[in-house]
Amino acid sequence: MKKELFQMVLNIVDPWFISDLKFDVESKRLDIYIDFKKGSTFSFFDKKESKEFVGLKAYDTHNKTWKHLNFFEYECYLHAKFRVW
């Protein structure tokens, strides 16, 4: 239930999903881990060429962390794998 609630609030849609949530009351921190389904394909719009590429597979991903708005008084961080195109 918790993961589904955060997916709705953050508007995370297929093929993306929340794989894990870590809530630490003592350090006042919430970490949300976002992943995508294995074998998913993505699209990318190249602004320089004004062209959209579709059906791209994600490999050679890197982990990245973003600071999100606080969740009440708790710091909130989003963690996800991403691919540099």
C-alpha positions as a Markdown table, in Angstrom:
| # | Residue | x | y | z |
|---|---|---|---|---|
| 1 | Met | 0.0 | 0.0 | 0.0 |
| 2 | Lys | 2.7 | 2.5 | 0.9 |
| 3 | Lys | 4.6 | 2.1 | -2.4 |
| 4 | Glu | 1.4 | 2.4 | -4.4 |
| 5 | Leu | 0.5 | 5.6 | -2.5 |
| 6 | Phe | 3.8 | 7.2 | -3.3 |
| 7 | Gln | 3.6 | 6.1 | -6.9 |
| 8 | Met | 0.3 | 7.9 | -7.3 |
| 9 | Val | 1.4 | 11.0 | -5.4 |
| 10 | Leu | 4.7 | 11.3 | -7.5 |
| 11 | Asn | 2.9 | 10.3 | -10.7 |
| 12 | Ile | 5.2 | 7.4 | -11.4 |
| 13 | Val | 3.8 | 5.3 | -14.2 |
| 14 | Asp | 4.6 | 2.1 | -16.1 |
| 15 | Pro | 7.3 | 1.0 | -16.8 |
| 16 | Trp | 8.6 | 2.9 | -13.7 |
| 17 | Phe | 7.7 | 1.8 | -10.2 |
| 18 | Ile | 8.9 | 2.3 | -6.6 |
| 19 | Ser | 11.1 | -0.6 | -5.7 |
| 20 | Asp | 11.8 | 0.4 | -2.1 |
| 21 | Leu | 11.0 | 3.0 | 0.6 |
| 22 | Lys | 13.3 | 3.7 | 3.6 |
| 23 | Phe | 12.0 | 5.9 | 6.4 |
| 24 | Asp | 14.3 | 6.9 | 9.2 |
| 25 | Val | 12.6 | 8.7 | 12.0 |
| 26 | Glu | 15.8 | 9.4 | 13.9 |
| 27 | Ser | 17.6 | 11.1 | 11.0 |
| 28 | Lys | 14.3 | 12.6 | 9.7 |
| 29 | Arg | 14.8 | 11.2 | 6.2 |
| 30 | Leu | 12.7 | 9.5 | 3.6 |
| 31 | Asp | 14.4 | 7.7 | 0.7 |
| 32 | Ile | 12.4 | 6.6 | -2.3 |
| 33 | Tyr | 13.9 | 4.1 | -4.8 |
| 34 | Ile | 12.6 | 4.2 | -8.3 |
| 35 | Asp | 13.3 | 1.5 | -10.9 |
| 36 | Phe | 11.9 | 0.3 | -14.2 |
| 37 | Lys | 10.8 | -3.1 | -15.4 |
| 38 | Lys | 13.5 | -5.2 | -17.0 |
| 39 | Gly | 13.3 | -5.1 | -20.8 |
| 40 | Ser | 11.4 | -1.8 | -20.9 |
| 41 | Thr | 11.8 | 0.5 | -23.8 |
| 42 | Phe | 11.9 | 4.3 | -23.7 |
| 43 | Ser | 11.6 | 7.2 | -26.1 |
| 44 | Phe | 13.9 | 10.2 | -26.3 |
| 45 | Phe | 13.4 | 13.6 | -28.1 |
| 46 | Asp | 16.6 | 15.1 | -29.5 |
| 47 | Lys | 16.1 | 18.9 | -29.4 |
| 48 | Lys | 19.1 | 19.5 | -31.7 |
| 49 | Glu | 17.8 | 17.3 | -34.4 |
| 50 | Ser | 14.1 | 17.8 | -33.7 |
| 51 | Lys | 13.7 | 14.1 | -33.8 |
| 52 | Glu | 12.1 | 11.5 | -31.5 |
| 53 | Phe | 13.8 | 8.1 | -31.0 |
| 54 | Val | 11.5 | 5.3 | -29.8 |
| 55 | Gly | 12.0 | 1.7 | -28.6 |
| 56 | Leu | 15.3 | 2.5 | -26.9 |
| 57 | Lys | 16.6 | -0.2 | -24.5 |
| 58 | Ala | 18.2 | 1.0 | -21.2 |
| 59 | Tyr | 21.6 | -0.5 | -20.5 |
| 60 | Asp | 24.7 | 1.0 | -18.9 |
| 61 | Thr | 22.6 | 2.7 | -16.3 |
| 62 | His | 23.9 | 4.9 | -13.5 |
| 63 | Asn | 22.4 | 5.6 | -10.1 |
| 64 | Lys | 21.5 | 9.1 | -9.4 |
| 65 | Thr | 19.9 | 10.8 | -6.3 |
| 66 | Trp | 17.8 | 14.0 | -6.3 |
| 67 | Lys | 16.7 | 16.0 | -3.3 |
| 68 | His | 12.9 | 16.3 | -3.4 |
| 69 | Leu | 10.6 | 18.6 | -1.4 |
| 70 | Asn | 10.5 | 17.7 | 2.2 |
| 71 | Phe | 7.8 | 15.2 | 3.4 |
| 72 | Phe | 6.5 | 17.3 | 6.3 |
| 73 | Glu | 9.6 | 17.7 | 8.5 |
| 74 | Tyr | 11.5 | 14.9 | 6.8 |
| 75 | Glu | 14.1 | 15.3 | 4.1 |
| 76 | Cys | 13.1 | 13.4 | 1.0 |
| 77 | Tyr | 15.4 | 11.9 | -1.6 |
| 78 | Leu | 14.6 | 10.1 | -4.9 |
| 79 | His | 17.0 | 7.4 | -6.1 |
| 80 | Ala | 16.8 | 6.0 | -9.6 |
| 81 | Lys | 18.8 | 4.4 | -12.4 |
| 82 | Phe | 19.1 | 6.5 | -15.5 |
| 83 | Arg | 20.7 | 6.2 | -18.9 |
| 84 | Val | 22.6 | 9.1 | -20.6 |
| 85 | Trp | 21.6 | 9.0 | -24.3 |
